[in-house]
Structures are given as C-alpha cells and as structure tokens.
Amino acid sequence: MPIVIFELPDGTQRKVTADSGTVLMQAAVSNGVDGIVAECGGNASCATCHVYVDERHGELVGPPNDVEDEMLDFTAAERRPTSRLSCQVQVSDALDGLVVHIPEEQV
C-alpha cells in the first residue's frame, strides 16, 4: 500500500498508508490529519481539502479536471500551480511517497 506524507505548515509530517484506489482526502480523514476538513465528503464542492502537491510529484498527480479547477478559485488559502483538492487525487502505487503540503489557513 502506498505511503502518503501530509506536511503541516510547521513542518510536522504525518505519514499515512493509503489503499490504492482511494482518494487523498479519505486517507487524511481516516488518519486524523489536521487541516483536511472535507465538508462536502469528497464531492469537489467545498474546497476544504485543498493541498499543495510537492513540486517533485506534480506530473505524477496530473492536472485538475474542469470542476476541480473552478473550485480551486474558492480555497481559503492562496491558489498555487500545485494546488489540488485532495478529494480528486486518486491514490495509486505510482504515488508511493507522495508529499502534499497543507495550507496554513486550514490548520
């Protein structure tokens, strides 16, 4: 099972094991990661699961779809080129070791 690293603004890292096929948001919520609220339950309609994908992994994760891209304009934190909604990023074995940063405004 892939390991995903959620990095908090203070540099603290939470390493969680995620099942392939689940989404980052579910892995974070299931493991009590601070800063991933997920108010809409993964429907890409609230932007409370916003993360910054580490630049080393951007190509592996890929770009947001049109719905996600629009929601990223409503995040509490600044939108960056590596911004993604964690509810829209599906975990796969290829993402083992993925690092995502949680915006300070969400913690």
C-alpha positions as CSV (number, residue, x, y, z in Angstrom):
1,M,0.0,0.0,0.0
2,P,1.3,3.4,-0.9
3,I,2.5,5.8,1.8
4,V,1.4,9.5,1.5
5,I,3.1,12.2,3.5
6,F,1.0,15.1,4.7
7,E,3.2,18.0,5.7
8,L,1.7,20.6,8.1
9,P,2.7,24.3,7.9
10,D,5.0,23.9,11.0
11,G,7.0,21.1,9.1
12,T,5.4,18.2,11.0
13,Q,4.9,15.3,8.7
14,R,2.1,12.7,9.0
15,K,2.9,9.5,7.1
16,V,-0.2,7.5,6.3
17,T,-0.8,4.3,4.5
18,A,-3.5,4.6,1.8
19,D,-5.2,1.9,-0.2
20,S,-4.8,2.2,-3.9
21,G,-8.0,3.5,-5.5
22,T,-9.0,5.7,-2.5
23,V,-8.5,9.4,-2.6
24,L,-6.0,11.5,-0.6
25,M,-8.9,13.2,1.3
26,Q,-10.1,9.9,2.6
27,A,-6.6,8.8,3.6
28,A,-6.2,12.1,5.5
29,V,-9.6,12.0,7.2
30,S,-9.3,8.3,8.2
31,N,-6.0,9.0,9.8
32,G,-7.0,12.3,11.6
33,V,-4.7,14.6,9.6
34,D,-5.3,18.2,10.7
35,G,-6.3,20.7,8.1
36,I,-8.4,18.4,5.8
37,V,-12.0,19.2,6.8
38,A,-13.8,17.6,3.8
39,E,-17.1,19.3,4.5
40,C,-18.7,18.0,1.2
41,G,-17.5,14.5,1.7
42,G,-15.4,14.4,-1.5
43,N,-17.8,15.9,-4.0
44,A,-15.5,18.7,-5.1
45,S,-17.9,21.3,-3.9
46,C,-16.3,23.0,-0.8
47,A,-12.5,23.2,-1.3
48,T,-11.9,22.4,2.4
49,C,-9.5,19.6,1.4
50,H,-7.1,21.9,-0.5
51,V,-3.5,20.8,-0.6
52,Y,-0.3,21.8,-2.4
53,V,1.3,18.8,-4.2
54,D,5.0,18.8,-3.7
55,E,6.6,20.0,-6.9
56,R,8.6,16.7,-7.3
57,H,5.3,14.9,-7.7
58,G,3.2,17.2,-9.8
59,E,3.5,15.3,-13.0
60,L,2.5,12.0,-11.3
61,V,-0.6,13.5,-9.9
62,G,-1.6,15.4,-13.1
63,P,-3.7,18.5,-13.6
64,P,-7.1,19.1,-12.0
65,N,-10.3,18.5,-14.1
66,D,-12.6,21.4,-15.0
67,V,-14.8,21.1,-11.9
68,E,-11.9,20.9,-9.6
69,D,-10.1,23.8,-11.4
70,E,-13.1,26.0,-10.8
71,M,-13.4,25.1,-7.1
72,L,-9.7,25.9,-6.6
73,D,-10.6,29.5,-7.1
74,F,-12.6,29.4,-3.8
75,T,-10.0,28.0,-1.4
76,A,-9.2,29.7,1.9
77,A,-5.5,29.7,1.1
78,E,-3.7,31.1,-1.9
79,R,-4.1,29.0,-5.1
80,R,-0.7,27.9,-6.4
81,P,0.2,26.0,-9.6
82,T,0.4,22.8,-7.5
83,S,-2.9,23.3,-5.8
84,R,-5.3,20.3,-5.8
85,L,-8.4,19.2,-4.0
86,S,-7.3,16.1,-2.1
87,C,-10.8,14.5,-2.8
88,Q,-9.9,14.5,-6.5
89,V,-6.5,12.8,-6.3
90,Q,-6.7,9.1,-6.5
91,V,-4.0,7.1,-4.7
92,S,-2.1,4.6,-6.8
93,D,1.1,2.5,-6.3
94,A,2.8,5.1,-8.5
95,L,2.2,7.8,-5.8
96,D,4.0,5.9,-3.1
97,G,6.0,8.6,-1.2
98,L,3.8,11.4,-2.4
99,V,4.2,14.6,-0.3
100,V,1.4,17.1,0.0
101,H,1.5,20.3,2.0
102,I,-1.5,21.5,3.9
103,P,-2.0,25.3,3.7
104,E,-1.6,27.3,7.0
105,E,-5.1,28.8,6.6
106,Q,-6.7,25.4,7.0
107,V,-5.0,24.3,10.2
